[in-house]
Amino acid sequence: MAKQKTRDHSLTKKSIIAGGLIGTGGFFIAKAIGLIYSIPFSSILGSDAYMAYYGTAYRIYSYILNVFTAGAPMAIATMTAKYITRKNYKTVLNVHRLSILAMSLLGFLGMIVMIALSGVLAGAMTEGTQDGIDIMTKVLCILAIAIFFVPILSAYRGFIQGNKEMEEFAFSQAFEQIFRVAFLLGVGCLLVYAFHMSSVYALYAAVLSTSVAAIAGIVQIAHFSKGTEQSLRDQAEHQTQRVIPIKPLLKEFILLCIPYLLYAVIGYANDIFDAVLMPIGLKYSNYSVEQIQTMTSAVNYVGIKLTAIPMILSPGFVSAIIPHITSALETGNIKSVRKDILDCINIVLFIGLFLSFAILFYAKPLFYTLYYTSDLELSANAVQWIAIEGLFGTITPVVSSMMMACRMRKKLLSQMIVAAVVKSIIMVPMVMWWGVAGNVISTILTYGWIILYSLREMARAYSINFHSTIKIAIQTAICLVAMGLVMFGLQYLGLGAAQGSRMLCFGGMLLNGIISSVVFFGLALYFGIIQRLFHFRFKKRIA
């Protein structure tokens, strides 16, 4: 009982900020590993085309995975948090068993669909050569295997998330990524450098690593979950409430999944647009085949890796938002709902602005020192635009998840449908005219509308005043201007300029980043932004 009491009063269970930051920490470690491994991996592949296949295939995989499973983990977390709040522990265990079975079936269906569509998608996403289509088809088929295993892992994570076990939720993300990268680089190096095989086999091993890591992740989190399940069983022995049977639970699960599923289908359509519509627009532009491959590689491989850094805020805070807001609404604690919404939006905005600005500024020296590219200027320009898109891609999922958790799903989905239709219409011509910039502008227009609409609806429904958010945005912009001036000044002096020795350039970029970051956070402390966001004050020294 004492152990359970300690568990219930842990900081991560009490604070959505702590839970969100811990969840973000796990994703940050996972994405940082992903960013680091991409450096040697791009050298192993040594081809813009192979890098483009790898990055583009993962966008298709992510979309199909989200279509078949994205609603389910959120529904699992919501139901778990709901019945724990009601102290119906036997029902929580039933939800856990039901979720594993449901996710296994959904994952199997997703795998079959991706294999069936692999040939058609490969033809649309490659430059049209038969070799390119064959390679992409094989990559998609191998990657489809992961769509069976990853949903099972998601079922366990949804259960852990609903229990507000954010430390394990974060650890699971990092563990899976470490295992995946170890397999990817180990097997890739063995095939290319030891057995002297074509680098295309390293590409195949890389996509297979997702399935291998998912299996390892299932074993790890299932072992951890045994303790949580036993704790629930112990509490269930004293339960007097009626247990909800499986059939009503299945109905509730489906009804919760439908809006989340629609949210996934519409909300993650941007991956399909970038993977399919952007290459179509580029084909009708004035760019050559080589330039299109370079831009596609920069956007779908390096750009995704870099913008994944600020975008980790989304899954980190979304994982905390759902159980906290669900519990607050179950108990009628509207004050807590207001506080949680403002805390999440303000923190994500502040950190997202800082990270996205840094990626935009350092895109060229990062490419120069770390990544393979046949056209530095073109690649860097593409990543700079994607950095701007990454900011909107960070904020939009957080705001949208708040709308879902706050039971305003129909309103959100109607606007998301409008936004998706608008983007599908304007994206190809905008890419034809302005290249990657046109793609990003179309995203800003549609994501921006969803953000503004959602904030307005939440303000009306829960009487939320976003003046603090506006103030933080203005003050953060001032900090970024000062940071940018320091960055330009240091780069003018040679620190981080994309020229000369790559090692010296990388070291100069790091030093430039450290000094500029000190200026940014020093000003943020001066304005009191950090103190307000994380609810602390500096103690005055007593004379």
VENQUIJO-V896880 format. One record per pair of residues at least 6 apart in sequence whose C-alpha atoms are under 7 Angstrom apart, sorted by sequence separation. I is the first residue (numbers start at 1). J is the second residue. If there is no record, write none. Layout:
i->I j->J
i->I j->J
This chain:
i->12 j->18
i->13 j->19
i->45 j->51
i->83 j->89
i->126 j->132
i->191 j->197
i->192 j->198
i->328 j->334
i->403 j->409
i->458 j->464
i->459 j->465
i->491 j->497
i->499 j->505
i->524 j->530
i->531 j->537
i->11 j->18
i->12 j->19
i->126 j->133
i->192 j->199
i->431 j->438
i->498 j->505
i->83 j->91
i->84 j->92
i->161 j->169
i->328 j->336
i->368 j->376
i->430 j->438
i->431 j->439
i->497 j->505
i->42 j->51
i->83 j->92
i->160 j->169
i->328 j->337
i->367 j->376
i->403 j->412
i->430 j->439
i->496 j->505
i->123 j->133
i->192 j->202
i->282 j->292
i->495 j->505
i->496 j->506
i->122 j->133
i->191 j->202
i->80 j->92
i->157 j->169
i->325 j->337
i->427 j->439
i->496 j->508
i->367 j->380
i->495 j->508
i->496 j->509
i->122 j->136
i->188 j->202
i->495 j->509
i->80 j->95
i->122 j->137
i->427 j->442
i->364 j->380
i->426 j->442
i->496 j->512
i->188 j->205
i->363 j->380
i->495 j->512
i->119 j->137
i->187 j->205
i->118 j->137
i->423 j->442
i->363 j->383
i->184 j->205
i->363 j->384
i->118 j->140
i->184 j->206
i->490 j->512
i->76 j->99
i->118 j->141
i->423 j->446
i->360 j->384
i->115 j->140
i->184 j->209
i->487 j->512
i->115 j->141
i->183 j->209
i->317 j->344
i->360 j->387
i->419 j->446
i->359 j->387
i->115 j->144
i->180 j->209
i->487 j->516
i->114 j->144
i->180 j->210
i->486 j->516
i->356 j->387
i->180 j->212
i->356 j->388
i->111 j->144
i->180 j->213
i->483 j->516
i->111 j->145
i->179 j->213
i->356 j->390
i->416 j->450
i->483 j->517
i->313 j->348
i->356 j->391
i->415 j->450
i->111 j->147
i->483 j->519
i->69 j->106
i->110 j->147
i->111 j->148
i->176 j->213
i->483 j->520
i->68 j->106
i->176 j->214
i->353 j->391
i->68 j->107
i->352 j->391
i->107 j->147
i->108 j->148
i->480 j->520
i->107 j->148
i->176 j->217
i->479 j->520
i->68 j->110
i->107 j->149
i->175 j->217
i->310 j->352
i->352 j->394
i->412 j->454
i->104 j->148
i->107 j->151
i->479 j->523
i->65 j->110
i->172 j->217
i->310 j->355
i->479 j->524
i->64 j->110
i->310 j->356
i->349 j->395
i->104 j->151
i->348 j->395
i->103 j->151
i->104 j->152
i->103 j->152
i->172 j->221
i->389 j->440
i->396 j->447
i->403 j->454
i->100 j->152
i->103 j->155
i->385 j->437
i->392 j->444
i->399 j->451
i->306 j->359
i->382 j->436
i->386 j->440
i->389 j->443
i->400 j->454
i->100 j->155
i->385 j->440
i->389 j->444
i->392 j->447
i->396 j->451
i->399 j->454
i->99 j->155
i->472 j->529
i->153 j->214
i->149 j->211
i->96 j->159
i->143 j->207
i->146 j->210
i->150 j->214
i->153 j->217
i->139 j->204
i->142 j->207
i->143 j->208
i->146 j->211
i->149 j->214
i->153 j->218
i->156 j->221
i->142 j->208
i->145 j->211
i->149 j->215
i->139 j->207
i->80 j->159
i->294 j->373
i->311 j->390
i->326 j->405
i->303 j->383
i->307 j->387
i->314 j->394
i->318 j->398
i->325 j->405
i->73 j->154
i->77 j->158
i->81 j->162
i->294 j->375
i->298 j->379
i->313 j->394
i->314 j->395
i->317 j->398
i->321 j->402
i->61 j->143
i->65 j->147
i->69 j->151
i->73 j->155
i->76 j->158
i->77 j->159
i->80 j->162
i->81 j->163
i->311 j->393
i->53 j->136
i->57 j->140
i->76 j->159
i->80 j->163
i->295 j->378
i->299 j->382
i->303 j->386
i->307 j->390
i->311 j->394
i->314 j->397
i->318 j->401
i->322 j->405
i->74 j->158
i->77 j->161
i->78 j->162
i->295 j->379
i->298 j->382
i->299 j->383
i->310 j->394
i->314 j->398
i->73 j->158
i->77 j->162
i->294 j->379
i->298 j->383
i->295 j->382
i->299 j->386
i->346 j->469
i->338 j->462
i->338 j->464
i->350 j->476
i->368 j->498
i->365 j->496
i->365 j->497
i->365 j->498
i->369 j->502
i->364 j->498
i->369 j->505
i->369 j->506
i->23 j->166
i->27 j->170
i->30 j->173
i->89 j->232
i->22 j->166
i->26 j->170
i->30 j->174
i->37 j->181
i->41 j->185
i->22 j->167
i->25 j->170
i->26 j->171
i->29 j->174
i->23 j->169
i->27 j->173
i->89 j->235
i->90 j->236
i->19 j->166
i->23 j->170
i->26 j->173
i->27 j->174
i->30 j->177
i->89 j->236
i->281 j->428
i->285 j->432
i->22 j->170
i->26 j->174
i->280 j->428
i->281 j->429
i->284 j->432
i->285 j->433
i->267 j->416
i->282 j->431
i->125 j->275
i->259 j->409
i->263 j->413
i->266 j->416
i->278 j->428
i->281 j->431
i->282 j->432
i->13 j->164
i->88 j->239
i->125 j->276
i->266 j->417
i->277 j->428
i->281 j->432
i->91 j->243
i->94 j->246
i->124 j->276
i->88 j->241
i->90 j->243
i->91 j->244
i->278 j->431
i->282 j->435
i->12 j->166
i->45 j->199
i->125 j->279
i->266 j->420
i->44 j->199
i->161 j->319
i->164 j->323
i->162 j->323
i->278 j->439
i->75 j->253
i->75 j->256
i->75 j->257
i->72 j->257
i->71 j->257
i->347 j->533
i->71 j->258
i->346 j->533
i->71 j->260
i->70 j->260
i->71 j->261
i->343 j->533
i->70 j->261
i->71 j->264
i->67 j->261
i->70 j->264
i->67 j->264
i->66 j->264
i->67 j->265
i->63 j->268
i->63 j->269
i->63 j->271
i->63 j->272
i->60 j->271
i->59 j->271
i->60 j->272
i->59 j->272
i->60 j->275
i->59 j->275
i->56 j->275
i->52 j->293
i->81 j->323
i->85 j->327
i->49 j->293
i->52 j->296
i->56 j->300
i->78 j->322
i->82 j->326
i->48 j->293
i->52 j->297
i->55 j->300
i->78 j->323
i->81 j->326
i->82 j->327
i->48 j->294
i->51 j->297
i->55 j->301
i->77 j->323
i->81 j->327
i->52 j->300
i->78 j->326
i->48 j->297
i->52 j->301
i->51 j->301
i->35 j->305
i->34 j->305
i->35 j->306
i->31 j->308
i->31 j->309
i->28 j->309
i->28 j->312
i->27 j->312
i->24 j->312
i->24 j->313
i->27 j->316
i->24 j->316
i->23 j->316
i->24 j->317
i->23 j->317
i->21 j->316
i->20 j->316
i->23 j->319
i->20 j->317
i->20 j->319
i->20 j->320
i->19 j->320
i->16 j->320
i->16 j->321
i->16 j->324
i->16 j->340
i->48 j->373
i->17 j->343
i->46 j->372
i->42 j->371
i->43 j->372
i->42 j->372
i->39 j->370
i->39 j->371
